Amino acid sequence: MKGSTMLATPSSATDWQIVDANRTPHWLTCEFARAMHRAEPVHGRLRQDKIAFRRFLARIDQAVAKRGLGDAQYLTPTQWRELNDRYREEAAWLERTCGVREPPSATPVTEERPFLPSMENAPSAFRDLIRRRLASREAKNLPDHIITAARAVLEHTARPAI
C-alpha cells in the first residue's frame, strides 16, 4: 500500500536508508504512534518535535518489517465492497473520459476481521521490540518526552500475565 512519508527531511545520509518514503507504515507502527500522541504526560510535545518522533517511528517500523509481525485487516467486508464499487465506478469514468484503462480492483475480503487494530491487540513481540529499543544505546539520543510517551503506552497497554 502506498502512503505518506515517515521522515520528511533526512538529516543525514543514513536517514535515507532507514525510510522508504513511498510506503505506509505497518499497522503496529501506526497504532503505536496514535497511542503515543494520546499519552497524557507529553500531550502536544510530539507534534513540536516531529523530526525526532518520525525518526524514532521509522526505526520501529523498520524493525517490525524485519521481524514480520503480521498484517491487520482494517476494513470490514462492507467497507471493502463499498471501496471496490467506488474504484470500479471511477475506473470506468477514467476509461470513458480519458481512454485510460485501470487494472481491476482486488477481490473484497469476505470474512470479518479477526480483531480491530489497536495497541491493545499488538502482539507481545512488538512490546518487546519497543522495550529493547528504549533500552538501546540509540535511545540515549532520544528526547525525554518521546521515551516518556513510549513507556506510558507500554504501561497502559500491558497485558496481564496468564
PASEBA-1860 file (N, C-alpha, C; in nm, 3 decimals):
! residues 162
1> MKGSTMLA> 0.085/-0.117/0.000/0.000/0.000/0.000/0.089/0.123/0.000 ~ 0.058/0.220/-0.080/0.136/0.343/-0.088/0.084/0.439/0.018 ~ 0.172/0.527/0.063/0.128/0.619/0.168/0.220/0.736/0.183 ~ 0.213/0.796/0.297/0.287/0.918/0.323/0.428/0.887/0.372 ~ 0.509/0.989/0.372/0.647/0.977/0.411/0.660/0.968/0.561 ~ 0.742/0.875/0.609/0.766/0.863/0.752/0.863/0.972/0.801 ~ 0.963/1.003/0.722/1.063/1.101/0.763/1.073/1.205/0.654 ~ 1.018/1.323/0.679/1.005/1.425/0.576/1.140/1.481/0.531
9> TPSSATDW> 1.227/1.514/0.623/1.353/1.578/0.589/1.468/1.502/0.653 ~ 1.541/1.422/0.576/1.652/1.349/0.635/1.761/1.445/0.683 ~ 1.821/1.414/0.796/1.926/1.500/0.849/2.064/1.440/0.822 ~ 2.068/1.318/0.773/2.196/1.256/0.740/2.174/1.153/0.631 ~ 2.282/1.107/0.572/2.271/1.008/0.465/2.207/0.880/0.513 ~ 2.226/0.844/0.640/2.169/0.719/0.690/2.017/0.725/0.698 ~ 1.960/0.845/0.713/1.814/0.856/0.719/1.751/0.807/0.589 ~ 1.818/0.826/0.477/1.763/0.780/0.350/1.757/0.628/0.348
17> QIVDANRT> 1.848/0.563/0.418/1.849/0.418/0.421/1.741/0.363/0.514 ~ 1.701/0.442/0.612/1.604/0.397/0.711/1.463/0.395/0.655 ~ 1.430/0.492/0.571/1.292/0.516/0.534/1.266/0.490/0.387 ~ 1.163/0.413/0.360/1.110/0.402/0.225/1.000/0.506/0.218 ~ 1.026/0.617/0.151/0.939/0.734/0.158/0.804/0.714/0.090 ~ 0.785/0.607/0.019/0.659/0.587/-0.051/0.589/0.462/0.002 ~ 0.595/0.442/0.131/0.539/0.324/0.194/0.461/0.363/0.319 ~ 0.346/0.304/0.333/0.267/0.328/0.454/0.327/0.245/0.567
25> PHWLTCEF> 0.340/0.303/0.686/0.395/0.226/0.797/0.306/0.107/0.833 ~ 0.367/0.009/0.894/0.296/-0.110/0.941/0.188/-0.068/1.040 ~ 0.084/-0.148/1.051/-0.027/-0.111/1.141/0.022/-0.097/1.284 ~ 0.118/-0.177/1.326/0.167/-0.166/1.463/0.234/-0.031/1.487 ~ 0.311/0.015/1.389/0.375/0.146/1.399/0.270/0.257/1.405 ~ 0.168/0.247/1.321/0.059/0.348/1.320/-0.012/0.352/1.455 ~ -0.048/0.236/1.506/-0.121/0.232/1.633/-0.033/0.279/1.749 ~ 0.095/0.247/1.744/0.188/0.292/1.847/0.199/0.445/1.843
33> ARAMHRAE> 0.210/0.502/1.724/0.217/0.649/1.710/0.089/0.714/1.764 ~ -0.026/0.657/1.731/-0.153/0.712/1.782/-0.156/0.707/1.935 ~ -0.115/0.594/1.989/-0.116/0.579/2.135/-0.018/0.676/2.201 ~ 0.097/0.698/2.139/0.193/0.793/2.195/0.136/0.935/2.195 ~ 0.064/0.971/2.090/0.001/1.104/2.085/-0.104/1.121/2.194 ~ -0.167/1.009/2.233/-0.270/1.018/2.337/-0.211/1.011/2.477 ~ -0.081/0.981/2.488/-0.018/0.966/2.620/-0.027/1.097/2.697 ~ -0.080/1.093/2.815/-0.102/1.212/2.898/0.023/1.294/2.929
41> PVHGRLRQ> 0.133/1.233/2.972/0.246/1.314/3.019/0.307/1.405/2.914 ~ 0.287/1.376/2.785/0.357/1.453/2.682/0.263/1.511/2.577 ~ 0.139/1.522/2.609/0.040/1.565/2.511/0.085/1.692/2.438 ~ 0.095/1.685/2.307/0.130/1.800/2.225/0.278/1.816/2.196 ~ 0.365/1.762/2.279/0.509/1.779/2.259/0.560/1.701/2.138 ~ 0.498/1.588/2.106/0.543/1.508/1.993/0.523/1.583/1.862 ~ 0.419/1.663/1.854/0.395/1.742/1.734/0.501/1.851/1.717 ~ 0.554/1.899/1.828/0.656/2.004/1.822/0.791/1.950/1.777
49> DKIAFRRF> 0.820/1.825/1.806/0.949/1.765/1.774/0.927/1.655/1.670 ~ 0.873/1.692/1.555/0.833/1.594/1.454/0.948/1.512/1.400 ~ 1.062/1.574/1.377/1.173/1.501/1.315/1.221/1.386/1.404 ~ 1.245/1.413/1.531/1.291/1.307/1.623/1.184/1.199/1.636 ~ 1.058/1.241/1.646/0.948/1.145/1.660/0.937/1.058/1.535 ~ 0.943/1.116/1.417/0.933/1.039/1.293/1.054/0.948/1.275 ~ 1.170/0.994/1.312/1.290/0.911/1.303/1.276/0.789/1.395 ~ 1.228/0.812/1.516/1.204/0.702/1.611/1.104/0.602/1.553
57> LARIDQAV> 0.993/0.653/1.499/0.892/0.564/1.441/0.946/0.490/1.318 ~ 1.029/0.557/1.239/1.086/0.492/1.120/1.172/0.373/1.161 ~ 1.247/0.390/1.267/1.333/0.279/1.314/1.247/0.166/1.373 ~ 1.141/0.202/1.441/1.048/0.100/1.492/0.987/0.025/1.375 ~ 0.941/0.099/1.275/0.877/0.039/1.158/0.973/-0.054/1.084 ~ 1.097/-0.014/1.071/1.197/-0.097/1.005/1.216/-0.228/1.083 ~ 1.221/-0.220/1.214/1.237/-0.340/1.296/1.114/-0.431/1.286 ~ 0.995/-0.372/1.282/0.872/-0.450/1.268/0.873/-0.525/1.134
65> AKRGLGDA> 0.913/-0.456/1.028/0.917/-0.518/0.895/1.016/-0.634/0.891 ~ 1.132/-0.617/0.955/1.232/-0.724/0.958/1.180/-0.847/1.031 ~ 1.098/-0.826/1.134/1.050/-0.939/1.215/0.922/-1.000/1.160 ~ 0.857/-0.934/1.065/0.736/-0.990/1.006/0.627/-1.016/1.108 ~ 0.588/-0.913/1.182/0.493/-0.930/1.292/0.347/-0.941/1.247 ~ 0.321/-0.947/1.121/0.184/-0.974/1.074/0.108/-0.851/1.031 ~ 0.011/-0.875/0.945/-0.072/-0.768/0.892/-0.205/-0.764/0.967 ~ -0.276/-0.655/0.946/-0.408/-0.639/1.006/-0.507/-0.602/0.898
73> QYLTPTQW> -0.625/-0.650/0.914/-0.733/-0.615/0.822/-0.809/-0.498/0.882 ~ -0.789/-0.378/0.828/-0.852/-0.259/0.882/-1.000/-0.248/0.843 ~ -1.034/-0.294/0.725/-1.170/-0.273/0.674/-1.260/-0.393/0.699 ~ -1.387/-0.364/0.721/-1.487/-0.470/0.731/-1.523/-0.515/0.589 ~ -1.586/-0.630/0.572/-1.627/-0.672/0.438/-1.716/-0.568/0.368 ~ -1.805/-0.503/0.441/-1.891/-0.400/0.382/-1.807/-0.283/0.332 ~ -1.708/-0.241/0.412/-1.622/-0.131/0.368/-1.542/-0.169/0.245 ~ -1.492/-0.293/0.240/-1.420/-0.340/0.122/-1.508/-0.333/-0.002
81> RELNDRYR> -1.632/-0.380/0.009/-1.722/-0.378/-0.106/-1.751/-0.236/-0.151 ~ -1.776/-0.146/-0.054/-1.803/-0.006/-0.090/-1.683/0.058/-0.162 ~ -1.565/0.033/-0.112/-1.445/0.090/-0.176/-1.421/0.030/-0.314 ~ -1.443/-0.100/-0.328/-1.427/-0.163/-0.460/-1.530/-0.111/-0.559 ~ -1.653/-0.092/-0.514/-1.755/-0.036/-0.602/-1.715/0.104/-0.647 ~ -1.667/0.184/-0.555/-1.622/0.321/-0.586/-1.505/0.319/-0.684 ~ -1.412/0.228/-0.663/-1.296/0.216/-0.752/-1.343/0.180/-0.893 ~ -1.433/0.081/-0.903/-1.482/0.041/-1.035/-1.553/0.155/-1.105
89> EEAAWLER> -1.633/0.233/-1.031/-1.702/0.349/-1.090/-1.601/0.451/-1.144 ~ -1.500/0.481/-1.063/-1.401/0.580/-1.106/-1.315/0.528/-1.221 ~ -1.282/0.398/-1.220/-1.205/0.340/-1.329/-1.285/0.345/-1.460 ~ -1.414/0.318/-1.452/-1.499/0.325/-1.571/-1.507/0.469/-1.622 ~ -1.518/0.567/-1.533/-1.521/0.708/-1.572/-1.391/0.747/-1.642 ~ -1.277/0.706/-1.585/-1.147/0.736/-1.648/-1.137/0.675/-1.787 ~ -1.187/0.554/-1.802/-1.181/0.489/-1.932/-1.269/0.562/-2.033 ~ -1.390/0.603/-1.989/-1.481/0.675/-2.079/-1.426/0.812/-2.118
97> TCGVREPP> -1.375/0.886/-2.022/-1.335/1.025/-2.048/-1.192/1.040/-2.097 ~ -1.102/0.954/-2.055/-0.960/0.971/-2.090/-0.904/0.856/-2.171 ~ -0.978/0.750/-2.182/-0.928/0.633/-2.252/-0.826/0.553/-2.171 ~ -0.816/0.584/-2.042/-0.721/0.515/-1.955/-0.790/0.396/-1.892 ~ -0.733/0.279/-1.913/-0.791/0.159/-1.855/-0.712/0.123/-1.729 ~ -0.781/0.119/-1.617/-0.720/0.087/-1.488/-0.725/-0.063/-1.465 ~ -0.630/-0.117/-1.389/-0.636/-0.260/-1.357/-0.759/-0.291/-1.273 ~ -0.808/-0.413/-1.279/-0.927/-0.448/-1.199/-0.897/-0.435/-1.050
105> SATPVTEE> -1.000/-0.407/-0.975/-0.984/-0.393/-0.830/-0.968/-0.529/-0.766 ~ -0.916/-0.527/-0.645/-0.895/-0.652/-0.570/-1.028/-0.712/-0.529 ~ -1.027/-0.842/-0.510/-1.146/-0.911/-0.461/-1.169/-0.872/-0.315 ~ -1.291/-0.832/-0.280/-1.317/-0.792/-0.141/-1.296/-0.907/-0.043 ~ -1.256/-0.872/0.076/-1.245/-0.969/0.184/-1.386/-1.013/0.220 ~ -1.405/-1.141/0.241/-1.540/-1.190/0.269/-1.563/-1.222/0.415 ~ -1.455/-1.232/0.493/-1.472/-1.265/0.634/-1.457/-1.140/0.719 ~ -1.517/-1.144/0.836/-1.499/-1.033/0.930/-1.354/-1.030/0.976
113> RPFLPSME> -1.308/-0.913/1.008/-1.170/-0.903/1.055/-1.158/-0.971/1.191 ~ -1.043/-1.035/1.215/-1.027/-1.110/1.340/-1.014/-1.021/1.463 ~ -0.970/-0.896/1.445/-0.959/-0.803/1.557/-0.951/-0.662/1.501 ~ -0.983/-0.568/1.585/-0.971/-0.428/1.548/-0.828/-0.384/1.578 ~ -0.754/-0.334/1.479/-0.617/-0.292/1.505/-0.610/-0.185/1.614 ~ -0.535/-0.212/1.716/-0.514/-0.118/1.826/-0.394/-0.166/1.905 ~ -0.338/-0.080/1.989/-0.224/-0.121/2.071/-0.264/-0.234/2.167 ~ -0.388/-0.237/2.208/-0.432/-0.344/2.298/-0.423/-0.480/2.230
121> NAPSAFRD> -0.426/-0.483/2.097/-0.417/-0.609/2.023/-0.279/-0.634/1.963 ~ -0.183/-0.551/1.999/-0.047/-0.570/1.949/0.014/-0.694/2.013 ~ 0.086/-0.773/1.936/0.148/-0.893/1.994/0.257/-0.857/2.094 ~ 0.283/-0.947/2.186/0.386/-0.922/2.288/0.523/-0.902/2.224 ~ 0.547/-0.963/2.107/0.675/-0.945/2.037/0.697/-0.798/2.000 ~ 0.588/-0.727/1.971/0.600/-0.584/1.939/0.637/-0.505/2.064 ~ 0.572/-0.535/2.175/0.605/-0.466/2.300/0.751/-0.492/2.339 ~ 0.795/-0.615/2.319/0.935/-0.650/2.348/1.029/-0.570/2.258
129> LIRRRLAS> 0.993/-0.555/2.133/1.073/-0.477/2.039/1.087/-0.332/2.089 ~ 0.977/-0.273/2.134/0.980/-0.135/2.184/1.068/-0.128/2.309 ~ 1.052/-0.222/2.399/1.134/-0.223/2.521/1.283/-0.232/2.488 ~ 1.318/-0.317/2.392/1.459/-0.329/2.353/1.509/-0.198/2.292 ~ 1.426/-0.133/2.211/1.465/-0.003/2.152/1.488/0.100/2.260 ~ 1.402/0.103/2.360/1.415/0.202/2.468/1.536/0.174/2.556 ~ 1.581/0.049/2.560/1.698/0.013/2.640/1.829/0.022/2.560 ~ 1.819/0.050/2.432/1.939/0.052/2.347/2.020/0.181/2.365
137> REAKNLPD> 2.143/0.178/2.315/2.228/0.298/2.319/2.164/0.411/2.239 ~ 2.097/0.375/2.131/2.032/0.474/2.044/1.929/0.557/2.122 ~ 1.863/0.497/2.218/1.759/0.566/2.294/1.815/0.681/2.377 ~ 1.944/0.677/2.407/2.005/0.785/2.485/2.002/0.918/2.410 ~ 1.987/0.911/2.277/1.981/1.033/2.195/1.838/1.083/2.174 ~ 1.740/1.008/2.224/1.601/1.048/2.206/1.561/1.154/2.309 ~ 1.476/1.248/2.269/1.424/1.344/2.367/1.345/1.271/2.476 ~ 1.352/1.323/2.597/1.286/1.260/2.711/1.136/1.240/2.689
145> HIITAARA> 1.070/1.336/2.623/0.925/1.323/2.606/0.887/1.207/2.514 ~ 0.974/1.169/2.421/0.947/1.053/2.337/0.959/0.924/2.419 ~ 1.063/0.916/2.498/1.081/0.798/2.585/0.966/0.787/2.685 ~ 0.928/0.899/2.743/0.818/0.900/2.841/0.688/0.853/2.776 ~ 0.660/0.903/2.657/0.537/0.863/2.587/0.539/0.715/2.553 ~ 0.652/0.666/2.504/0.662/0.524/2.468/0.641/0.436/2.591 ~ 0.703/0.473/2.701/0.686/0.395/2.825/0.542/0.401/2.876 ~ 0.479/0.517/2.864/0.340/0.531/2.907/0.249/0.440/2.824
153> VLEHTARP> 0.275/0.430/2.695/0.195/0.342/2.609/0.216/0.197/2.650 ~ 0.340/0.158/2.672/0.367/0.019/2.713/0.299/-0.014/2.845 ~ 0.305/0.079/2.938/0.242/0.058/3.069/0.090/0.051/3.058 ~ 0.032/0.139/2.978/-0.113/0.145/2.965/-0.170/0.024/2.891 ~ -0.093/-0.030/2.797/-0.146/-0.141/2.715/-0.090/-0.276/2.755 ~ -0.021/-0.281/2.868/0.038/-0.409/2.912/-0.071/-0.513/2.934 ~ -0.044/-0.632/2.890/-0.138/-0.743/2.909/-0.101/-0.816/3.038 ~ -0.200/-0.856/3.114/-0.168/-0.931/3.236/-0.108/-1.067/3.200
161> AI> -0.012/-1.112/3.278/0.049/-1.245/3.255/-0.053/-1.353/3.287 ~ -0.057/-1.453/3.201/-0.152/-1.564/3.220/-0.077/-1.690/3.257
END
